[in-house]
Structure formats: C-alpha cells, structure tokens
Amino acid sequence: MSAWFIIAQVFGIITIVFEFASYQIKDKRKYLLVNGIGGIFWTIMFVAIGMATSLSTQLSLIIVGAYTTTRALVFWWIFKHDTKRRRMAGRIFLIVMVIIAISAGIYVIVGLPTREVRILQSIALVFALGFVIGQYMPGKHPVRITVFFYAIMLLLTQTPLNILYAEPPLNFRWNPMGMLIEMSKIASVIVFYFLFFQKKLLAKKLVKIKQQVDCELNIIHADSNFDDVIKLNQLEKLVAKMIRMEIKAIDTDEITNALTSQQQTQAVLEDLKTVADVKMVMEKVLRLKMQRMDKPKIKGVKLNV
C-alpha cells in the first residue's frame, strides 16, 4: 500500500464529510459552496489514486471531479444575486454543462467493451443529467431527489457490475472509498427527509394543540364562574408543551429574509399571547377563591319546638 493510496483514502474521508454535510443544508448557495469544496477533495482523491497506480486510468474520473467542482462553484457565484443577467448566465452555463456531459458520456459509452456496461453507463448518464439540472433548479427537493438516484447508479458503477477490461481474464475493479462517498450521499438524503418529515409531523401536532388550547380558553371565557383548578392545571401544562413544540418547529434555515423572520416572530408572539391569556384566567380563579374565602359565613339558627 503506497503513500499515495493512503493519501487518497484520507481525501476520500474528507470528501464524505463534505458530501454528507452539504445535503443537510437547505440554503442553495451554502449547499453549492460546501458541495464544491467537497468536489475539490474528491478530485484530489482521484489524482492521488492515479499517482498510486496510473494517471491514465484515473484521467476520466479526474475530469468528472473537476467538472463537478466547477459546476457547483459557478452556480454558487451565479445565485449570489437574483438578476436578469445572472439568470441568463446560469441558463447558458447549464446548457453548456449538459452538452459537455452528453458529449463526454456518449464518447465514453461507445468505447466501453461490453453491452452490459454500456447499458449501465447509459442509465447513469441519464441520472447524471438529471442531477446537473437538479442543482440549478430552485428549491431544496430537486437536487436531493436527483442525487439520490444518481448516487445509486454511481455506486453500481464502482462495483464488479462495471467491467472495465474485456480481455481475458476479466478484471473487475472495486472502489471501496468511492462507494462509501456515494453511500454517504444516499444516507444524507435519507437523514434530511427523516428530519424534514419529522418537522412536518411536529407542525401538524402543534396545530392540533393550538386548536385545543383555543377551545379550552373559549370555554373558560364563556363561563364567568369557572374555577375548575384541575382543568386549569392541565391547560397550563398543555400551553407549556405548545411553547416547547413551537421552539422545536422553528426552522432557522427557513429564516432567510425579513418576511420569513417576521412570520416566525409572529408565531412566537401569538403563543406568548396565549400564555398571557392562561395567566389571566388563573389570576381570575385565584381572585374568585379569595372572594369566597372573605365572605362571612351565616350560621344556622336552631329552633326549639
């Protein structure tokens, strides 16, 4: 095991960290920056493997790494400002990248030795194009959905399913670190959507709790003599739970401008108003109890017959 091969594994581990982290980032520009930096280490990993074996065997992968890194960093620069010129530049750059990917993909696929490998690489090319377009498309979902399937195809191409040499005896090449990198992308997307749907479920529960609290408060306000202390204690606990869930439901990544900041602040202010309402009700009950305690008791008169 040469020093260059060990260096390649180190850069592969660094790549895994950046790849996994990038797909947890919801902001498109931050994602592209982290993904682009990870692409730099990914490209260096292939260079190191080439130094350990032969650069000619890794040249195509080095080009793919450089292509991926350049695309991510250029998109990062384009999305800095939402202007007509930058949108136009983004579309032109996207078209150029797609043309390059199609041309290079067809060139490589035609020269592959077996029909099975050509079919596998053709499918991988389709998913690769989808990922290129997904990185440019707005929103957080297109890039994650496309990279999930693209990573699966790349995972398959780095196993013995991808026969690199046709001459007998057939040689198969495993790329364990490359497989781990693709698995980290898949795992990152799964973790992202697990947390995403967990937030959605939390938001639905929060809506139900708020409706329940509002209903209870309406009943209390309608009954001026309400003094059910047990029910008030339950309501107080319910409001405390509502506040905790509201804080958990806040997604800081979604706070990107003054409008989203105002929306999150408004939700918290409404909860604080509910807390104030509950506090007023409890003070009302306390006053009623004190008034009843201060009332003089009328003793019964015993009559002798």
HUWOTA-V164278 format. One record per run of one state. SS is the DSSP state (H for helix, E for strand, - for the rest). FROM is the first residue (numbers start at 0). LEN is the number of residues. If there is no record, write none. Layout:
BEGIN
ss = (SS;SS)
from = (FROM;FROM)
len = (LEN;LEN)
END
This chain:
BEGIN
ss = (-;H;-;H;-;H;-;H;-;H;-;H;-;E;-;E;-;H;-;H;-;H;-;H;-)
from = (0;2;22;27;52;54;78;83;110;114;136;140;157;162;165;170;172;175;222;228;249;251;254;257;294)
len = (2;20;5;25;2;24;5;27;4;22;4;17;5;3;5;2;3;47;6;21;2;3;3;37;11)
END
